[in-house]
Amino acid sequence: MQTKEDKFLEGQILDKILQCQEDYIFTNTNFLDLHQQSVAQAILHREKKRQRIKAVFWGGYEGAMRRILFFLPEYLEEHSYETFEDVLGVLEVTKLDKNLSLNHRDYLGAFTGLGLKRETMGDILVRENGADLIVLKEMIPILLEEYCSVGKSSVQVQEKSLKKLIFVEENQKKERGTVASLRLDNVLCEIFNLSRTQAQEWIQKGSVYVNYVEKYKNESGIEAGDIIVLRGMGKAKIEETGSLTKKNKVPIYYIKY
């Protein structure tokens, strides 16, 4: 069932498509969360049957969770990342209290505490000595002026080129497991150490995403390259699937974040 918020997002997306086509310029949304991206993909799937649309999701780096949806006119390539740099910016934050531990929530709280909307910020990449905040480019001047403290620590901030954004996922684990089949619940059980009942409950609640699309049904066909997100529990990428073992199990090789 489409919510009021989903309908509002649909109106925004259709307006951006129309503006792109009529004015022959690239247009974009704000940052979208996983649910909004799933809604947006359904809208794109429907509209691409009616008209030619060039659209790209991008959040500053491969694997970004919060992403902007860009609409491109014919003269731009779908991977024109230089164009995206006019929209995306990076704020490099360095904490001055080296003994104080800061987390994702601390950096987000300092951002929203300035009265700024969550949709103007993408992912927060926490480092040992600070964090990189991916934001709408237009937010950079405000943040350079007002983003002065996080938690109990004062911070130094400066703008960072998107090209210099190097993302190394912490706690990255490469693992191997076996599943009865490549059905979604089986894969969830293996990766996130769930029971079959728990996996099915997560799916029914709309908390499971495959390639940024919400999955409410226990579907088959998980394959190499798929990105699986269990909201609040983590993310994994299926690197490879193997041939049946002697016990009729399917090996899967995955990176867990």
Buried (B, 14 or more C-beta within 10 A) or exposed (E): EEEEEBEEBBEBBEEBBEBBBEEEEBBBBBBBBBBBBBBBBBBBEEBEEEEEBBBBBBBBBEBBBBBBBBBBEEEBEEEBEEBBBEBBBBBBBBBEBEEEEBEEEBBBEBBEEEEBEEBBBBBBBBBEEBBBBBBBBEBBEBBEEBBEBBBEBEBEBEBBEBEEBEEEEEEEEEEEBBBBBBBBBBBBBBBBEBEEEBBBEBBEEBBBBBEBBBBEEBEEEBEEEBBBBBBEBEBBBBBEBEEEEEEEBBBBBBBBB
